[in-house]
Amino acid sequence: MPPQPQIMVDLQMEQFLPNPDLKTIARLISQDPGLSGALLKIVNSPFFGLANRIASIQQAVNLLGCNSVINLINAQSIKGEMSDETIVTLNRFWDTAQDVAMTCLTLAKRIGYQAPDEAYTLGLFHNCGIPLMLKRFPDYMTVLEEAYFNASSERRVVDTENRLLNTNHAVVGYFTAKSWNLPLHLCEAIANHHNALSFFEDDTGRDAQLKTLMAILKMAEHICGSYRVLGNQEEDHEWNSIQQQVLEYVGLTEYDFQTLKESIHDLGAC
């Protein structure tokens, strides 16, 4: 996945300083799904033999150290050569990835989720299949807009993609996340993030942690207007079909959620 050009510029400026700051490097990397994914893939590889997979960029940077991280950045910059047209198109993806990630982090803290870093990671990576779909299908954004337009309680966003392209960004994102060695429950959340209605209607005792992460993500997507930025829609059809189930699960009324949404906008998280 190509890194965001401005992030690469900022990282390269930091690495040329006499004493590069790991916290600054981690903060910049955490804003870009491609760089974050490449970093987590390395740190979660068998080479490090970690007992638990890491989802925190700061932890990964601290573990790898400055030189290794800078080498990774330079390698990604070589892969990141893109046409101006592709950069403009992908700006829609990068903007929502960062906004949704920050909003997930804020929501996780507000509702008391025990691992806010995981919520941030899910927000950053949930649509990681989109750049890869765009690389394979040049008219993919048109298909995605149609998918958001058709979204309802009877038709998922990914149903339109499956019909027109025989695959979808959630499936591609799932396998991408697995290749990065993200924790399996985050991979599953990425795979199902447009399957929320059946997810919350399932009363078979599905993992509560996974449902909470999914609820945080869907609230964040709506708050950040993914339906506008990615789907080019005036109305969030998907949220309309799942709002009741999501809010009931996290114990929020519509008034509570509206207040939370306004406070997040005031904070500038998205």
C-alpha positions in Angstrom: 0.0 0.0 0.0 1.6 3.3 -1.0 2.4 5.7 1.8 0.9 9.3 1.9 3.4 11.6 0.3 3.3 14.4 2.9 3.9 11.8 5.7 7.0 10.6 3.9 8.3 14.2 3.6 7.7 14.8 7.3 9.4 11.5 8.3 12.4 12.1 6.0 12.8 15.6 7.6 12.8 14.1 11.1 15.2 11.3 10.2 17.8 13.8 9.0 17.9 15.6 12.3 20.9 15.0 14.6 18.8 13.2 17.1 15.5 11.9 15.5 12.7 11.7 18.0 11.1 8.2 18.2 7.8 9.7 19.6 7.5 12.0 16.6 8.4 9.2 14.2 5.7 7.0 15.8 3.1 9.7 15.6 3.8 10.3 11.9 3.8 6.6 11.1 0.6 6.1 13.0 -1.2 8.5 10.6 -0.5 6.3 7.5 -2.0 2.8 7.1 0.7 1.6 4.6 3.6 2.5 6.8 1.8 1.3 10.0 1.0 -2.0 8.3 4.6 -2.6 7.1 5.9 -1.8 10.6 3.5 -4.1 12.4 4.2 -6.9 9.9 7.9 -6.8 10.8 7.5 -6.4 14.6 4.9 -9.3 14.7 7.0 -11.6 12.6 8.4 -14.8 14.1 11.9 -13.2 14.1 10.9 -11.2 17.2 9.1 -14.2 18.9 6.7 -12.0 20.8 4.2 -13.8 23.1 1.4 -11.4 22.0 0.9 -9.5 18.8 1.5 -5.8 19.0 -1.1 -3.3 17.6 0.5 -0.1 19.0 2.7 1.8 16.6 4.6 3.4 19.6 5.4 0.0 21.0 6.6 -1.2 17.6 8.8 1.8 17.1 10.3 1.4 20.5 11.0 -2.2 19.9 12.6 -1.8 16.5 14.6 1.2 17.3 15.4 4.3 15.2 17.7 2.8 12.6 15.4 -0.1 11.7 12.4 2.2 11.5 14.2 4.6 9.2 15.3 1.8 6.9 11.7 0.7 6.7 10.6 4.2 5.8 13.1 4.4 3.1 12.0 1.1 1.6 8.4 2.2 1.6 9.3 5.5 -0.1 10.8 3.5 -3.0 7.5 1.6 -3.4 5.4 4.7 -3.1 5.9 6.2 -6.6 2.4 7.1 -7.8 0.8 9.3 -10.5 -0.7 12.6 -9.5 -4.1 11.3 -10.4 -3.8 8.3 -8.1 -2.5 10.6 -5.2 -5.6 12.8 -5.6 -8.0 9.8 -5.6 -6.3 8.2 -2.6 -6.5 11.5 -0.6 -10.1 10.5 0.0 -8.9 7.3 1.6 -6.1 8.8 3.6 -8.3 11.6 5.0 -10.9 9.2 6.3 -8.3 6.7 7.7 -6.7 9.3 9.9 -10.0 10.9 11.0 -11.7 7.6 11.8 -8.7 6.4 13.7 -8.6 9.4 15.9 -12.3 9.3 16.5 -12.1 5.6 17.4 -9.5 6.4 19.9 -11.6 9.2 21.4 -14.8 7.0 21.5 -12.9 4.1 23.1 -11.7 6.4 25.9 -15.2 7.9 26.3 -17.0 4.6 26.7 -14.3 3.0 28.8 -12.9 0.4 26.3 -9.8 -1.2 27.9 -7.6 -1.0 24.8 -7.9 2.3 23.0 -4.8 1.7 20.9 -6.6 -1.2 19.3 -9.5 1.0 18.5 -7.1 3.4 16.8 -5.5 0.6 14.9 -8.9 -0.7 13.6 -9.9 2.8 12.6 -6.6 3.3 10.7 -6.8 -0.1 8.9 -10.5 -0.8 8.5 -10.4 0.3 4.8 -6.9 -0.8 4.0 -8.3 -2.8 1.1 -9.4 0.3 -0.8 -6.0 1.4 -2.2 -5.4 -2.2 -3.4 -8.9 -2.4 -5.0 -8.2 0.9 -6.7 -4.9 -0.5 -8.0 -6.7 -3.5 -9.5 -9.8 -1.7 -10.7 -9.2 1.8 -12.0 -12.9 2.7 -11.7 -13.2 1.4 -8.2 -14.2 4.7 -6.6 -17.3 4.8 -8.9 -18.3 1.3 -7.7 -17.8 2.3 -4.1 -20.0 5.4 -4.5 -22.7 3.1 -6.0 -22.2 0.7 -3.0 -22.8 3.5 -0.5 -25.8 4.8 -2.4 -27.4 1.3 -2.4 -26.6 0.5 1.2 -29.6 -0.5 3.3 -30.7 -3.1 5.9 -31.2 -5.5 2.9 -28.0 -4.6 1.0 -24.6 -4.2 2.5 -22.0 -1.9 1.0 -19.9 -5.0 0.0 -22.8 -6.6 -1.8 -22.6 -4.1 -4.6 -18.8 -4.6 -4.9 -19.3 -8.4 -4.9 -21.9 -8.1 -7.7 -19.8 -5.8 -9.9 -16.2 -6.9 -9.1 -16.5 -10.4 -7.6 -14.7 -9.3 -4.5 -14.8 -6.3 -2.0 -12.5 -4.1 0.0 -13.4 -5.8 3.3 -12.2 -9.2 2.1 -9.0 -7.7 0.6 -8.5 -5.7 3.8 -8.8 -8.9 5.9 -6.1 -10.7 4.0 -3.9 -7.6 4.0 -4.3 -7.3 7.8 -3.5 -11.0 8.2 -0.3 -10.5 6.1 0.7 -7.7 8.5 0.2 -10.1 11.4 -2.4 -7.8 13.1 -4.2 -9.5 16.0 -6.8 -11.9 14.7 -9.8 -10.1 16.3 -8.8 -6.9 14.5 -8.6 -8.9 11.2 -12.1 -10.2 11.8 -13.4 -6.8 12.6 -11.9 -5.5 9.3 -13.5 -8.4 7.4 -16.9 -7.7 8.9 -17.0 -3.9 9.1 -19.8 -3.8 6.5 -21.6 -6.7 8.0 -22.6 -4.9 11.2 -26.3 -5.6 11.1 -26.1 -9.3 11.2 -23.2 -9.0 13.6 -25.3 -7.2 16.2 -28.3 -9.3 15.6 -26.3 -12.4 16.5 -27.2 -13.4 20.0 -25.0 -16.5 20.2 -22.5 -14.9 22.5 -20.1 -13.7 19.9 -16.9 -12.1 21.4 -18.0 -9.0 23.4 -14.6 -7.4 22.7 -15.1 -7.7 19.0 -18.6 -6.3 19.1 -17.4 -3.3 21.1 -14.6 -2.6 18.6 -17.2 -2.9 15.8 -19.6 -0.5 17.5 -16.8 2.0 18.0 -15.8 1.8 14.4 -19.3 2.2 13.0 -19.9 5.2 15.2 -16.6 6.8 14.2 -17.3 6.2 10.5 -20.6 8.0 10.8 -19.2 10.9 12.9 -16.4 11.4 10.3 -18.7 11.2 7.3 -17.2 8.3 5.5 -20.4 8.1 3.5 -19.6 11.6 2.2 -15.9 11.4 1.7 -15.7 7.9 0.3 -19.3 7.3 -0.8 -20.1 10.8 -2.1 -23.5 10.6 -0.5 -25.6 13.2 1.4 -27.1 10.6 3.7 -25.5 7.7 5.6 -27.7 4.9 4.5 -25.6 2.2 6.2 -25.7 4.0 9.6 -29.5 4.4 9.3 -29.8 0.6 9.1 -27.6 -0.2 12.1 -27.8 2.8 14.4 -30.4 1.3 16.8 -28.4 -1.9 17.3 -25.1 -0.2 17.7 -26.3 2.4 20.2 -28.2 -0.2 22.2 -25.1 -2.4 22.4 -22.9 0.4 23.9 -25.7 1.8 26.1 -26.1 5.2 24.4 -29.3 7.0 23.6 -29.6 8.9 20.3 -29.3 12.1 22.4 -26.2 10.8 24.1 -24.7 9.9 20.8 -25.5 13.3 19.2 -23.9 15.1 22.2 -20.8 12.9 21.9 -20.7 13.5 18.1 -20.8 17.3 18.7 -18.1 17.1 21.3 -15.8 15.1 19.0 -16.3 17.6 16.2 -15.5 20.4 18.7 -12.2 18.6 19.6 -11.3 18.5 15.9 -10.8 14.7 15.9 -12.5 14.6 12.5 
